[in-house]
Amino acid sequence: MNFVRRAGFYILRKKGKTISLFLLAAVVSTFLISCFSVLNAAGMLTAEIRKSIGAAFYIRANTSVNTDENGRFSMEQNSIRITDEDIAKIMQCGDISYCNPINYGYAKGKELTFVPGEQDNPDNNMGQVTALRYSALHTDFTDGTISLSAGGHITGTSRSAVIISSGVAAENNLSVGDTVTFVSAGLGIDAGSYVDSWQGDRGEVRVTIAGIYDILKEHSSAAETATAGKQENRIYASHDVLDALKESEPSVYTGEVDFYVIDPAGLNKILPKVHQITSIDWKTHFIRTNDFQYSKISDSMLSFSNLVKVLLMCITAVSTVILTLILALGIRGRIRETGIFLAVGISKREILLQFLFETLTITIAAFVFSCAICPVIQGNLENHIFADFQTELIISAAPENGMGAPLEHSSYFNLGAGKSFIIYGCQLITVTASVLLSAVPVLRLKPKEIFTKMS
């Protein structure tokens, strides 16, 4: 009788031991798969939380301090000048998702009037224009100062498009899709009065109202500003609008340039590369970073990830020790059976192969059972852990519609076939090693020694 048949008869005859080993292997493998699923979910969730928080850095103009021959100090505000070529170089420095360059200017309306401010008259009735690529990423929208109530946002593909306030829209009976004409303007002060300071030929552009916004937070000094300074009179426009008004140069940005990083953990690796770009005058420019939200929770996220790893290591070690001890006790409890096999001439190799075949057959059957019940357990873990979790992510559509997307966590607990097979494979190696190490001391004995010890 070969070792396979003997192993089969043993499994069928010793039903109690077979079921005990089957349940132990199934529980251990299911427990390990579930724990690694939690670790996988924790790692993916941490990465997604970092992405949902995001980070940014802004290129601004610094202030120069000058000293004259009399030793008197004076402050001078520099102007930035960043080109599309500079932006292209910066975008190659790391995982930067979006760039939002901004230019500023003023505009008068031919068919519309702005909400009157202090000292308002036909000469100074104008609005401030903020030209940018993605209006949804502007701080006024992201910090909740204003909110889009109709239409859509300015995007990188928008042309001759503007977003106006609901106050200006109501004042002029305008709605999304209407067109108006803007002309160049400049805000200045003459003899204590606000005036239009534009000199030279004026530019003119016909624009389409792409969106209308509501003001959610009023500025405390809004009633004391010029017409162009009132919140209601701020216009968000595509870059070509200011270009047509001769208030900006195409592909050149003199307001500010904002860059949005995909993963805030990589921000510190990106900045040194940006500083190496020689086409930017770093004597008059500086970088301000914004990872305040991430910095507040980064330590907690790291601690949580480390805690999960430590717990998993402890669970793995304890499970391995328990499984090894049970297998060792089972092998050592078969000393009399081993002595009989040796006495009738069965080789030690055959006996060892029988022990291995028995154990691996039961273990593999337990793994199949574990594969069947693990998805159910993972689903329950997912529902329990994420029952009230409603984090929103910044997705590719965010700059277009200003909205996030629900966090898709359905695959977080799914390890995949590759990782699952690795875990099962490591358990098979552990079981095989345990059987070999437990059987060696028994098989080293001779039949006479075995029966002497039994007596």
Buried (B, 14 or more C-beta within 10 A) or exposed (E): EEBEEBBBEBBEEBEEBBEBBBEBBBBBBBBBBBBBBBBBBBBBBBEBBBBBBBBBBBBBBBEEEEEEEEEEEEEEEBEBBBBEEBBEBBBEBBBBBBBBBBBBBBBBBEEBBBBBBBBBEEEBBBBBBBBBBBBBBBEBBEEEBBEBEBBBBBBBEBEBBBBBBBBBBEBBEBEBEBEBBBBBBBBEEEEEEBBBEBEEEBBBBEBBBBBBBEBEEEEEEBEEBBBBBBBBBBBBBBBBBBBBBBBBEEBBBBBBBBBBBBBBBBBEEBBEEBEEBEEBEBEBBBBEBBBEEBBEEBEEBEEBBEEBEEEBEEBBEEBBEEBBEBBBEBBEEBBEBBBEBBEEEBEBEBBBBBBBBBBBBBBBBBBEBBBEEBEEBBEEBBEEBBEEEEBEBBBEEBBBEBEBEEBEBEEBBBBEEEBBEEBBEEBBEBBBEBBBEBBEEBBEBEBEEBBEEEE
